[in-house]
């Protein structure tokens, strides 16, 4: 996990090298909106509202965080990823 506070330097929580993120899609101009990023590790990172309580089967580990994203936003992000060159 990476912590960013304004213009403060990125700090890895466990001393790891912070990953580089490339913004793929967001929905507004302030930092509290859904967003999808590509990482320099060949993965994707998503930003959404944290889910603190849910019913149903959830298989999340101690380092996992569930976030909520609008389905239409997720579809738009997937379409953008599919159209991007590899």
C-alpha positions, 0 to 999 in steps of 0.5 A, a space after each residue: 500500500 502506498 500513502 500519498 499526502 498532498 505533495 509529500 513523498 510516497 512512502 511504502 508501508 513495509 519499506 518496499 519501493 513505491 509503485 508507479 501509477 498511470 491514471 487510466 480513468 477518473 470521474 472528477 477533479 477532486 481526489 475522492 472519486 473512482 479512479 483506475 490506474 495501471 501500475 509499473 508491476 503489470 497490474 491495475 489499481 482502483 480507487 473507490 469508496 471503502 466497504 466496511 460492512 457487507 453481507 455475503 461471502 467475502 474472501 478478503 485477506 488481512 492486507 486486502 481492501 474492498 472498494 465500491 465502484 459504479 458499474 458504468 465506471 468500471 465498464 468505461 475503464 475496461 473499454 479504455 484498457 482494451 483500446 490501449 496499446 499493450 
